[in-house]
Amino acid sequence: MEFDSFSDFKKALETIGFEVILGVKDTMSENTAYLTLNSAKKIGSDNFKFVIGYSYAVVASVEDADSKLIQQLSECIDNIEFVNYSDASHLYSFSGTIYLPVGSGGQAWE
């Protein structure tokens, strides 16, 4: 699935049923997607460059490894994979990356 901006991707995750957090937290919460900025894709030459998109790391936590949320998330992210199970929080973690073009405002969160 393709998205036109970060805000479109965030809306899609919220529609699936995830709470979306830009950044990380000390503790994982159920049905939460944590997004962190990996890198910016730039075009241009010398000192004149434009940012045309951003790559984000996505970590999702769910209570059940066979959760329908993860199945739906895998339709949005091509390379999602299982990370681990936490005995402390009793949650399964999955991660992946997604590239999103710059939104209308030009910022990483738009």
C-alpha positions in Angstrom: 0.0 0.0 0.0 1.3 3.4 -0.9 0.9 6.6 1.1 1.2 10.3 0.1 2.5 11.6 3.4 3.2 10.8 7.1 -0.3 12.0 8.0 -1.9 9.6 5.5 0.1 6.7 7.0 -0.8 7.7 10.6 -4.5 7.8 9.7 -4.2 4.4 8.2 -2.6 3.0 11.3 -5.3 4.6 13.5 -8.0 3.1 11.3 -6.5 -0.3 11.7 -6.6 0.1 15.5 -3.1 1.2 16.5 -2.3 4.1 18.8 0.5 6.0 17.0 3.4 7.5 18.9 6.2 9.4 17.1 9.2 8.4 19.1 9.8 5.8 21.8 8.7 5.2 25.3 10.2 3.4 28.3 7.4 0.8 28.3 5.5 -0.8 25.5 1.7 -0.5 25.4 -0.7 -2.9 23.7 -1.8 -2.1 20.2 0.7 0.7 19.8 2.8 1.6 16.8 6.0 3.5 17.6 7.5 5.5 14.6 11.0 6.9 14.5 12.7 8.8 11.8 15.5 6.8 10.1 16.7 9.0 7.3 15.8 11.6 4.7 16.0 11.0 1.0 17.5 14.1 -0.8 18.0 15.0 -4.4 20.1 17.8 -5.8 23.7 18.7 -6.1 26.4 20.5 -4.2 24.8 22.7 -1.5 21.4 22.9 -3.2 19.3 19.8 -2.1 15.6 19.0 -1.6 14.2 16.5 0.8 11.7 14.4 -1.1 10.9 11.8 1.6 11.7 10.1 4.8 12.3 6.6 5.9 10.7 5.6 9.2 11.2 2.6 11.5 8.0 1.1 12.8 7.7 -1.0 15.9 4.3 -2.4 16.7 3.3 -4.1 20.0 0.4 -6.5 20.3 -0.9 -9.0 22.8 -1.3 -11.9 20.4 1.3 -12.9 17.8 -1.6 -13.8 15.3 -3.3 -10.4 15.9 -5.4 -9.1 13.0 -3.7 -5.8 13.6 -0.3 -7.3 12.5 -2.0 -8.9 9.5 -3.4 -5.5 8.4 -0.1 -3.7 9.2 1.7 -6.2 6.9 -0.4 -4.8 4.1 1.0 -1.4 4.7 4.6 -2.3 5.4 6.4 -4.8 3.1 9.1 -6.0 5.3 7.5 -6.5 8.7 9.1 -9.1 10.9 8.8 -10.6 14.5 11.3 -9.1 16.9 10.6 -10.6 20.3 8.2 -11.4 23.1 8.5 -9.5 26.4 7.9 -11.4 29.6 7.6 -8.1 31.4 4.8 -6.6 29.3 3.4 -9.8 27.8 3.5 -8.2 24.4 4.8 -9.3 21.0 6.9 -6.8 19.1 7.1 -6.6 15.3 9.2 -4.1 13.3 9.7 -2.9 9.8 10.5 0.2 7.8 8.5 2.4 5.4 9.4 5.2 3.0 7.0 8.1 2.9 7.2 11.1 0.6 7.2 14.6 2.0 3.7 15.9 2.8 2.2 19.2 1.7 3.9 21.1 4.6 7.4 19.6 3.9 8.1 18.4 7.4 8.7 14.8 8.5 5.5 14.7 10.6 3.2 16.1 7.9 
